[in-house]
Structures are given as structure tokens and as C-alpha cells.
Amino acid sequence: MLFWISAFIKIALIVGILVNMAAILLWVERKQSAMMQDRVGPNRAAIPLLGRRFRLAGLVHSIADGIKMVWKEDWEPKNGDKLLYKIAPIIAIVPPLCLFAVIPYGPTLYLKKLGETYDPAWATDAEQVASSVRMQITDLDVGVLFIFAVAGAGVIGAALAGWASNNKFSLMGGLRAASQMVSYEIAMGLSLVGAFMIYQTVQLDQMVEWQVAHTWGIFAQPLAFILFATAAIAETKRVPFDVPEGESELVAGYFTEYAGLKFGMFASGELVEVCTSSAIVTAVFLGGWHMPFMTLQGIDLTSLGGSLVTLPHGVVVLMGVLNFVLKCVVLIFLQLQIRWTLPRFRYDQIMKLGWQILLPAALVNVFATGTVLLFLNASRG
Amino acid sequence: MTAKVKVIKKPTRSLAEQSYVVEIVKGLGLTLKHFFKGTSQLASGNKPNPVTDPYAEGCSTLDYPDEQRAYADRWRGVHRLTHRDDGSPRCVACLCCSTACPAQCIYIKPGEYPVDDPRRGYERYPVEFVIDELRCIFCGFCVEACPCDAIRMDTGTHMTALDNRASFIFDKEMLMSFAGQDGTYKTLNDRHEPGDPSHPGVDRMRGGH
């Protein structure tokens, strides 16, 4: 019973947060780009309340945008494929939302022991396990493989949108989206193989546990981190890699013919992808909910000559979740910063980067990791 | 004798430049610097004024409707009719402005002063003074043509957007209700009433020089 209730609450919370994050990121993107380009940025839309106009530093523009999208004419291309045209935006936005299902965003919460210090014996105590809530919607055995499978489905939305619009620009955009995402899917998958070899698992919660026990993935696999982050940014189809959209060449690429809420689904799908890719990088490479000197018992300063400051279990879990959110926010900020710093790659440059640089580098990483692991195992006897 | 050939080495990129990674980090550093500068300026309200301080670091745009660029003194805005000391218009209904107007947007109905008024024969006055601001092309010829500085375009305000054409017909009272950029309804040029003994034009006649 607890499982179902907690699962329902977690799903509702995460989907709600992600969908709202899209609106907030729209604001962040506008305001952040304005700040770094020495502009003022959006600040005119306001909510008149109690005789004052609340502008919230431009956040109201996101609300105005949402309202505008709902009320826009829902135009459809006459000779397009009616069914595919309608389901393409749904296929584009659902996979990024689903990705969060396997991402662990905090340590397991034992509801009956909130005020006590964590004891590893709880994990094996049937009574405690029965009353525990995992900070993860589901711990699938396939873990990261689920992420690859679902993220790969995202390309179908873009490709279908390009096909169903009956527009040459859309078709070109859809083609580019398909080829780009399929190419980077490979580099993305291979870059994680080295991490799998070290973690000895594909389950994300176990990966985080390994990182808590040893060291963060970014230190164990620095090359894989760069490769994976690059491929993940490419998967979101945002600026350095936004040839599928390519305003200067393809009008708006695969969603040229989309208006109103359907366009909004593509746009917010992209922003949700930014969130989910940040969460995946956090879980796989940045230690998930972990922070240096933090353990499940509390804050451990013994390595600095201090002492172990024990904290109640509930506080540790809350800190863990906040750590995870903080890391995600930093990564999202970084992704938006990259989006406004780098110019767009040419189409052939993207393909070259994916196939001739990222893919061989990922393979080298796999071989190097394997060699090091072999030597380590051999030296241990 | 063979010509001396100076071999110039082709510019090459270092490994760091070719790997993108270092250069991308440098670029991110630059944009981050601007980001923090702009954010701190906007949060503290210390945004530099790009008009008076065009080379200042940080935000370089005006927060437009809240902050506005001051117009130059010669900028041509909505017309105004300047006042005399008694509050009547300085206009003497000479029709110079309406004659000079290429858009023919000025209509003046001149009137004579009463018989016993000292100004009768010296000048006339506008019974009606109407400008159709929709016809006006804001060329400023009327201001140039005016011999007594009665019509000026120094209000510093735009022609506002109004919702019907009739509102764009500005009459005498309306034109006199606008103040100049200095906030007054006068001009700096002196006006001399008929029979004014201090009129500078008669100095030489009086043998002062």
C-alpha cells in the first residue's frame, strides 16, 4: 500500500516539477541570455494586483506565453498526415518525462526512523524495508539501458513531425534530427560502458551507492564525463547542435508547421530534456545526492581531523535531495550558458564530431578502462 | 640572382585549440563574467546609463519605457504655440508657417485687433490655429519660417497614438497647452510691444553708435 501511495506521489511530484521547470527554464533562458549579452531582458509582462504591477523579474512572461499558446489558432497543414501530425508532439514530450522514472534523487527514506541516526542494519531489516520509501520512482534492473531505450524514442517524435507536416523544410529538419540523434545515441551509450565496467552495474541507484562509497564518477571516468555530457547536449537538439531546427536554413526545422500548444509541446520537451539530461549526468557522474564529507550518518570530518557530526536520518535524506537538486540546477545553468555561448555547428561538423571524434574516443575509453581494471585485478591477485 | 623568398609559416592551431574543450571553457568564462556583472548590476540597481556612460562595463541597453533617452534640443516633437506674458499666443497670423508647410497641415484664420488696440496695424492674431498632426511630416519648416518664434517643436514628446482621426486635429488651445522641454511656455527671444522704446532695432536711428 505504502509503495503505491508513495509511487503515485513521486510520479505526480516529478511530472509536475518537470512540466513547470519547462516554463521556468524559458524564463531562465531569456533572462540569463539577456544578462550575459549586456541587455535588460524581459520585464514588461505584469500581474496587476492590489494596485501594483508584479513583474517578478520577467517570470510573468512565461505565463503569458503559456496563455498565448493555448489561445492560438490550432492550424494544421492541409495535405499532411493528420494522425501522425497530432501524435508527433506527444511522442516528443513523453520520453523526456519518462526518463526520470529510474533516476535516484536521494537516499532511501525509512519512515519509522526519521529522528534517529542511520544504521546500515536497517537495509536488511524486513520491518524497516517495508516502511521505507525509495527516492526513485522505480529501480528497474535495466537502469541506464531503459534511459537509452526511452531517449532513443524521442527521435521518433522529431522524425514523424518532419514527415507529417508535408513541408520540405520540416522534412529536412526531421531527417537531420533523426540522423543526429541516432549518431549521438551511439557515442552516448559507448561513453557509459567504461562507467559500467567500474560500477559493475547498470542500475542507477547502485551507481550512486558506488560513488558514495568510492569517488564520484567524474574523477573515475573524466573522459567519459566529457563525452557523455557532449552527447547529452547533442541529444537535446539545442544550440551548438540545433541543425534540426536551423533557423537560418530551415525556417524552424521539423516543427515549422506546428502552432499553438503543439509547438509548445516541442519547445517544452526540449527544456524538459535539458532537466533530465542534467539529472542523468548528476546521477552517473556527479555522485547523485552525495556531497563531499557527507555520509548517511551525517557529516564526516574525520579525514580533516574533525569528528563525525551525526544528523537525524530525515535531515540527511532532505539534504541528499537538496544536493541532487543543486547539482541539477548547476548543470542546467551550464547547459543554458553553453547554448548562449557557442555558435551552431555545421551539419557535416556535427556528424564528424559524433562519428570521428566522440565514437573513437569512447572506444579508447572503454579499452583503457578495461586495461586498468585488468591490471588492478591482477595486482590484487 | 635568385629572388629572396621569405617563407611565412602557415598559422597552426595548438592542440588545446583543436580539442575545442579549452576554448569552450574560455568562452564560457567570458560569458559567465558578463552574466555575473549584469546580474549584480540589475539586482543592486546600479545599471550604468548607456547615454552618459557608453563605454561602461555591464548592461549597455536602456530599460526603455522606464528609462528614456533625453532628446536633443533640436529634436522635432509635437508642435507648441509659445505664449506672451499675458498668456495669449505669440503668433501674429502672418501665415509664413502655413505657406512653408509642404504637407499643408496648418490652417490659420487671421483676425484684426479692435480699432482702439495699439497692436492694430502692427500685427494680427490667429482666430483659429489648427494643425492636422496626421498630415504633418515633422519636417520643422514651420519652425524655420516663423518670424516671431511663435511655433516651436521643442516639446520633447512624440506624437502619441490616438484611437480616432478627429483627435489628431490639434487646435489653438491644445497647441498652447504644451510646454517646451525646459518646462516653460515662453521662448528665450524677447518680444517687443508696439511703440516699445527699448527695441534694439532703433538704437542706431537714435544715434547711440
Interface residues (C-beta under 8 A of the other chain):
Chain A: Q32 A34 M35 M36 Q37 D38 R39 V40 N43 R44 I226 L334 Q337 I338 W340 T341 L342
Chain B: V21 I24 G27 L28 L30 T31 L32 H34 F35 G38 T39 L42 K47 G58 C59 S60 T61 L62 D63 P65
